[in-house]
Amino acid sequence: MTGSDTATQDTTAGEEGFRALMSLFPTGVAVIGALDRAGRPWGMTCSSLCSVSLSPPTLLVCVRSGSPTLDALESTGAFSVNLLHHSARDVAELFASGDPDRFRRTAWHLPGTAAGPHLRDAAHAVGDCRVDSVRQVGDHTVVFGRVTRVSVGTGPARAPLLYGLRRYAAWPSASSVAEPGRSRPAPAGEE
């Protein structure tokens, strides 16, 4: 072990300590959408999203237990994952607010075989999922979704919206964003 110039502050892993830890891990921002049995749209902002498997294509999202969005996706067994672009901060904040009219205040549609609402102007990509399994952990429910369809915008490239340090930010530069299905471009001079 060698010495370090960096000081650390230890704290217990209670709610505040855990929030502080997770705020130091920036992540993309998504809106999870689902329709209830009556066809009403529900949705919430989510940064707890993770890829799980390529074969079969599976992801997981963490949803507050008891939320109407969780109730809708569990009752129908389907949901959408809208990956927000850097200009969609207002949509992220709207879907985090609990506003009951959020779907009246943002553009959305339901393409033919969609598993949940697609946020037409706010998402640069959408994954449609079927619920594979759920597991309650503390005050949240982990939902494993089998990805059945992927829709990627074909318009101008938009950088992802990020969340970390308790604030939103855009990806550092549009030139560092790779096209879907391609690796990140090599930095100049390394080709």
Secondary structure, DSSP 8 states (H G I E B T S, - for coil): ----S--------SHHHHHHHHHTS-EE-EEEEEE-TTS-EEEEEE--EEEEEETTEEEEEEEETT-HHHHHHHHHSEEEEEEEBTT-HHHHHHHHHT-TTGGGSS--B--TT-SS-B-TTTEEEEEEEEEEEEEEETTEEEEEEEEEEEEE--SS---BEEEETTEEEE-S-GGG---TTS-----TT--
